[in-house]
Structures are given as C-alpha cells and as structure tokens.
Amino acid sequence: MVMQILQGGLQHTGGTPPKIGLALSGGGARGLAHIHVFEALDDLDIKPAAIAGSSIGALLGAGYAAGMSGESLRRYVLDTFADRYKTLGRLWKLRPRSFSELRDFSITQFDTFKVLDLYASHLLPESFEALEIPFTAVAADYYSAEEIRLSSGALIPAIAGSIAIPFVFQPVQMGERVLIDGGAVNPMPFDALPEDMDYIIAVDVVGMPTRDKDKSLPGALDCASGGMQVLMQTIAREKQRDRAPDFILKPDIGAFQVLDFMKADQILEASGAIRDQTRAALRQLLSPA
C-alpha cells in the first residue's frame, strides 16, 4: 500500500486505499471542535471508512456521515448560535408546559426528540442505511448498564439516545430499552468501529477538570461536572488496554463547559490548531515509509 502526498492532498499510487476509522467522543459543546477534524479530512480529500460517536460525537458524526462537509457544519453551527436571545427563545418554547410533562418536579429536562427536531432532523436522513459513510452511535442502557451500539434502522432515535445527557435531556425509550448518553459507558468509542480498520483516529473532547486559581477546592457543580470527566477519562483509558487508537487528538477545549453552546465561535477559535494536527496525523499515517 503506497501513498504519496501531492500538493497538500493524499493520492494513491497503487494498492488498496487504507481504511481509516474515526471515533468522536462526547463532551457537549466542547464537541464542536470535532468540526476541525472534518475540515482536515476534507482538506486532504479523505473519506473515513467508518465513523463511531458518543453524544455530541454521534450528532456531528451523523451529519458528516450524511454528506455534510466540515465547512457546512461550521456555518450551520455558527449561524444557529449567533443570536443568543433567539436561541434561548427557541429553547424556551421546548420547556415542559404542564406538570404531566415533568419527569421530576425538581428538574426540568428537555425532550430530546424535540431538540433534535428543532436543530438537526432536517439535516439527517431517516435511517442509518441512507448515510454515505457507515456510522455507529453509542448509547447506554439505563437499567442494564450496557453499552448499546446502534448502526442500522431509524437514525434519529439512535442519535437521541446517544445525546441524552442526564439532568439535561429526557431518557429515550427504544423498544424495551431506556437509553441515556453514550458517554456513560463509552465516551470515546474507537472500539465500536469495525475491526477491519487499518488506522483509527480518535478525538477526545471530554477534557479534564481545570483548576480555579481563586478557589482552594472545587465547588459542588464543579465536582459534579469534573467528576464525570474523571469517570469518562478512566473508561477511555481502560478501553485502550486492548487496542489504542493510532492517534488521539485532543483539542484545546479545557476552558469550556458542557453546555457552552452559546460560545460556539470561541470554542472553534480556541480549538483551531487541531485542524493542522489532524492533517499532520493523517500524513504521518498515510505517507510512504
């Protein structure tokens, strides 16, 4: 398998093109940094052989697998969150309207399907089979604590289950299963990619807790969020014992929180270096020895 880099793009000089698997982690708004990775793939005219994603990685990964370019995803995200008041107004309309819609009197969770219908359903096909790139969404079965890998059938319910962040979105009923955010069981699902991938690139936007210089100890909300990051990083490290990805890309997203979608432009600006890093990783994997 011989590759040659010509004019910034990777071109094959013979043999079968290598299969590149792309694994996209969860991380809420931090996951907008995945867009840079899509743009790097587009820069080099490389199409992944398969994509797997958890949570925001599943949502953006499905968009890319459906044929959206990195640039079109960037434009859509920036346009969507450009007007803070308009965005908040649209979310306000999705709030529960009656006591019967509340699952817990102390917590207002958004209906996951309504959120997807508002922001993403018009961008995605109805089924996995209609995607241009084979794709797997990872979710967690709430009652059995099992990892659920979804790669066929209805796409929107699978994405809804994968992004159902506890406290934020309502769990998703799928048959007899109740699904919650895939990050609870497999935050960076590189092992959900087909086994015949030649190379695997994983993108870690889970992040780690950051120290506040003005506080000696983290507060309650910091502990809740940071504790989840510690848990997810631990799961990801354990999974690497069997087979680690060829590259793990870690964008600079430490300053942002899970729900910082209103800072989309700042997240994309802060994590911009990952585009060059992705291109460098791909060239290192695919260039001639």
C-alpha positions as CSV (number, residue, x, y, z in Angstrom):
1,M,0.0,0.0,0.0
2,V,1.9,3.0,-1.3
3,M,0.8,6.6,-0.7
4,Q,2.1,9.9,-2.0
5,I,1.4,13.4,-0.8
6,L,0.9,15.8,-3.7
7,Q,0.0,19.5,-3.4
8,G,-1.4,19.1,0.1
9,G,-3.6,16.1,-0.7
10,L,-3.0,12.4,-0.3
11,Q,-3.1,10.4,-3.5
12,H,-2.7,6.7,-4.0
13,T,-0.1,5.4,-6.4
14,G,-1.3,1.9,-6.2
15,G,-2.8,-0.8,-4.0
16,T,-6.0,-0.6,-1.9
17,P,-6.7,2.6,0.0
18,P,-6.3,2.1,3.7
19,K,-9.5,2.1,5.8
20,I,-9.5,5.0,8.3
21,G,-11.9,4.8,11.2
22,L,-12.9,8.0,13.0
23,A,-14.1,7.9,16.7
24,L,-15.7,11.0,18.1
25,S,-16.0,11.5,21.8
26,G,-18.8,13.1,23.8
27,G,-18.2,16.4,25.6
28,G,-21.3,18.6,25.0
29,A,-20.4,22.0,23.5
30,R,-16.7,21.1,23.6
31,G,-17.5,18.6,20.8
32,L,-17.9,21.5,18.3
33,A,-14.2,21.1,18.0
34,H,-14.9,17.9,16.0
35,I,-15.7,20.2,13.1
36,H,-12.0,21.0,12.7
37,V,-11.3,17.3,12.2
38,F,-13.9,17.1,9.5
39,E,-12.4,20.1,7.8
40,A,-8.9,18.5,7.9
41,L,-10.3,15.3,6.2
42,D,-11.9,17.5,3.6
43,D,-8.6,19.4,3.1
44,L,-6.9,16.1,2.2
45,D,-9.8,14.7,0.3
46,I,-10.0,11.7,2.6
47,K,-13.3,10.0,3.5
48,P,-13.3,7.8,6.6
49,A,-14.3,4.2,6.0
50,A,-16.4,4.3,9.2
51,I,-17.4,6.7,12.0
52,A,-18.4,6.0,15.6
53,G,-19.6,8.6,18.0
54,S,-20.9,9.1,21.5
55,S,-23.2,12.0,22.5
56,I,-22.2,15.2,20.6
57,G,-19.8,13.0,18.6
58,A,-22.7,10.9,17.5
59,L,-24.7,14.0,16.4
60,L,-21.9,15.7,14.5
61,G,-20.6,12.4,13.2
62,A,-24.0,11.5,11.7
63,G,-24.1,14.9,10.0
64,Y,-20.7,14.3,8.4
65,A,-21.6,10.7,7.5
66,A,-24.7,12.1,5.8
67,G,-22.6,14.0,3.4
68,M,-22.2,17.4,5.1
69,S,-18.8,18.9,4.8
70,G,-16.8,20.3,7.7
71,E,-17.3,23.8,6.3
72,S,-21.1,23.4,6.0
73,L,-21.2,22.1,9.6
74,R,-19.2,25.1,10.8
75,R,-21.5,27.5,9.0
76,Y,-24.6,25.8,10.4
77,V,-23.3,25.8,14.0
78,L,-22.2,29.5,13.9
79,D,-25.5,30.6,12.3
80,T,-27.5,28.6,14.8
81,F,-25.9,30.1,17.9
82,A,-25.1,33.5,16.5
83,D,-28.1,35.2,18.2
84,R,-28.1,34.4,21.9
85,Y,-31.7,35.7,22.5
86,K,-33.1,33.9,19.5
87,T,-31.6,30.6,20.6
88,L,-32.8,31.0,24.2
89,G,-36.2,31.8,22.9
90,R,-36.4,28.7,20.8
91,L,-35.3,26.5,23.7
92,W,-37.8,28.2,26.0
93,K,-40.6,27.0,23.7
94,L,-39.3,23.4,24.2
95,R,-39.8,23.6,28.0
96,P,-42.4,21.3,29.7
97,R,-45.8,23.1,29.6
98,S,-47.6,21.1,32.3
99,F,-47.0,19.0,35.4
100,S,-47.7,15.9,33.3
101,E,-44.7,16.6,31.1
102,L,-42.3,16.9,34.1
103,R,-40.4,13.7,35.0
104,D,-39.1,15.2,38.2
105,F,-40.6,18.2,40.0
106,S,-37.1,19.5,40.9
107,I,-35.5,19.1,37.4
108,T,-36.7,20.3,34.0
109,Q,-35.4,18.1,31.3
110,F,-35.7,18.9,27.6
111,D,-37.5,16.4,25.3
112,T,-34.6,15.0,23.3
113,F,-36.7,14.4,20.2
114,K,-38.0,18.0,20.2
115,V,-34.5,19.4,20.5
116,L,-33.3,17.2,17.5
117,D,-36.4,18.1,15.5
118,L,-35.6,21.8,16.1
119,Y,-31.9,21.7,15.3
120,A,-30.9,18.6,13.3
121,S,-33.7,16.4,11.9
122,H,-33.8,18.4,8.6
123,L,-30.1,17.7,8.1
124,L,-30.2,13.9,8.7
125,P,-31.8,11.1,6.7
126,E,-34.3,8.8,8.4
127,S,-32.1,5.7,8.5
128,F,-28.5,4.6,9.0
129,E,-28.7,2.9,5.6
130,A,-29.1,6.3,3.9
131,L,-25.8,7.6,5.2
132,E,-22.9,7.9,2.9
133,I,-20.4,6.6,5.5
134,P,-21.0,3.6,7.8
135,F,-21.8,5.0,11.2
136,T,-22.3,3.8,14.7
137,A,-24.0,5.7,17.5
138,V,-23.2,4.6,21.1
139,A,-25.7,4.9,23.9
140,A,-26.1,3.5,27.4
141,D,-29.0,1.3,28.6
142,Y,-30.0,2.9,31.8
143,Y,-31.5,-0.2,33.5
144,S,-28.9,-2.8,32.4
145,A,-25.8,-0.5,32.4
146,E,-25.0,-1.9,29.0
147,E,-23.3,-0.2,26.1
148,I,-25.6,-0.1,23.1
149,R,-24.2,0.2,19.6
150,L,-26.7,1.4,17.0
151,S,-25.8,1.1,13.3
152,S,-28.9,0.2,11.4
153,G,-32.6,1.2,11.3
154,A,-34.0,4.6,12.4
155,L,-31.3,7.2,12.8
156,I,-33.0,10.0,14.8
157,P,-34.0,7.8,17.8
158,A,-30.4,6.4,17.9
159,I,-28.9,9.9,18.0
160,A,-31.5,11.0,20.6
161,G,-30.5,8.1,22.9
162,S,-26.8,8.8,22.4
163,I,-27.1,12.5,23.3
164,A,-29.5,12.1,26.3
165,I,-27.2,13.8,28.9
166,P,-28.6,13.1,32.4
167,F,-30.2,16.1,34.0
168,V,-30.4,17.9,30.6
169,F,-32.3,15.6,28.3
170,Q,-35.0,13.1,28.9
171,P,-34.0,9.5,28.5
172,V,-35.1,7.8,25.3
173,Q,-37.4,4.8,25.0
174,M,-36.2,2.4,22.3
175,G,-38.2,-0.8,22.3
176,E,-37.7,-2.2,25.8
177,R,-34.6,-0.2,26.4
178,V,-34.3,3.2,28.1
179,L,-31.2,5.0,26.6
180,I,-29.1,7.7,28.1
181,D,-25.9,9.5,27.0
182,G,-23.3,7.2,25.4
183,G,-20.6,8.9,27.4
184,A,-21.7,7.0,30.5
185,V,-20.4,3.7,29.1
186,N,-18.0,4.6,26.2
187,P,-17.1,8.2,25.9
188,M,-14.6,7.8,23.0
189,P,-15.9,4.8,21.1
190,F,-12.9,3.8,19.0
191,D,-13.6,0.1,19.8
192,A,-17.1,0.5,18.3
193,L,-15.5,0.8,14.8
194,P,-15.3,-2.2,12.5
195,E,-12.4,-4.5,13.2
196,D,-11.0,-4.2,9.7
197,M,-10.0,-0.6,10.0
198,D,-6.3,-0.1,9.1
199,Y,-6.0,3.0,11.2
200,I,-8.0,4.6,13.9
201,I,-8.1,8.3,14.8
202,A,-9.9,9.2,17.9
203,V,-10.9,12.7,19.0
204,D,-11.1,13.4,22.8
205,V,-13.2,16.4,23.7
206,V,-14.1,15.0,27.2
207,G,-11.5,17.2,28.7
208,M,-10.3,17.2,32.3
209,P,-11.2,19.4,35.3
210,T,-9.4,22.7,35.3
211,R,-8.1,24.3,38.5
212,D,-9.6,27.6,39.6
213,K,-6.8,29.8,41.0
214,D,-9.3,31.7,43.1
215,K,-10.6,28.5,44.9
216,S,-8.7,26.1,47.1
217,L,-11.3,23.4,46.4
218,P,-13.9,22.9,43.6
219,G,-17.5,23.7,44.3
220,A,-20.5,21.4,44.1
221,L,-21.3,22.0,40.5
222,D,-17.6,21.8,39.5
223,C,-17.3,18.5,41.3
224,A,-20.4,17.1,39.5
225,S,-19.1,18.1,36.1
226,G,-15.4,17.3,36.8
227,G,-16.3,14.0,38.4
228,M,-18.0,12.9,35.2
229,Q,-14.9,13.9,33.2
230,V,-12.7,11.8,35.5
231,L,-15.0,8.9,35.1
232,M,-15.1,9.1,31.3
233,Q,-11.4,9.5,31.0
234,T,-10.9,6.4,33.2
235,I,-13.3,4.4,31.0
236,A,-11.4,5.6,27.9
237,R,-8.0,4.6,29.3
238,E,-9.2,1.2,30.3
239,K,-10.5,0.5,26.8
240,Q,-7.1,1.4,25.4
241,R,-5.6,-1.6,27.1
242,D,-6.8,-3.9,24.3
243,R,-6.1,-1.7,21.3
244,A,-5.3,2.0,21.4
245,P,-6.1,4.3,18.5
246,D,-3.3,5.2,16.2
247,F,-3.8,8.8,17.1
248,I,-5.8,10.5,19.8
249,L,-6.4,14.2,19.1
250,K,-7.1,16.5,22.0
251,P,-8.4,20.0,21.0
252,D,-7.8,22.9,23.4
253,I,-11.3,22.9,25.0
254,G,-10.4,23.0,28.7
255,A,-11.9,26.5,29.2
256,F,-15.4,25.5,28.2
257,Q,-18.3,23.7,29.9
258,V,-20.6,21.0,28.5
259,L,-23.5,23.5,27.8
260,D,-21.4,26.4,26.4
261,F,-23.1,26.2,23.0
262,M,-23.5,30.0,23.1
263,K,-19.7,30.2,22.9
264,A,-19.6,28.2,19.6
265,D,-17.4,30.8,17.9
266,Q,-15.0,30.9,20.9
267,I,-14.8,27.1,21.0
268,L,-14.0,26.9,17.3
269,E,-11.4,29.6,17.6
270,A,-9.7,28.1,20.7
271,S,-9.5,24.6,19.2
272,G,-8.4,25.7,15.7
273,A,-5.0,24.2,16.0
274,I,-6.5,20.7,15.9
275,R,-7.1,21.1,12.1
276,D,-3.4,21.2,11.4
277,Q,-2.7,18.5,13.9
278,T,-5.2,16.2,12.2
279,R,-3.7,16.8,8.8
280,A,-0.2,16.0,10.3
281,A,-1.5,12.8,11.8
282,L,-3.1,11.7,8.6
283,R,0.0,12.5,6.6
284,Q,2.1,10.5,9.1
285,L,-0.2,7.5,8.9
286,L,-0.5,7.5,5.1
287,S,2.7,8.8,3.7
288,P,5.2,6.3,2.3
289,A,7.6,4.8,4.8
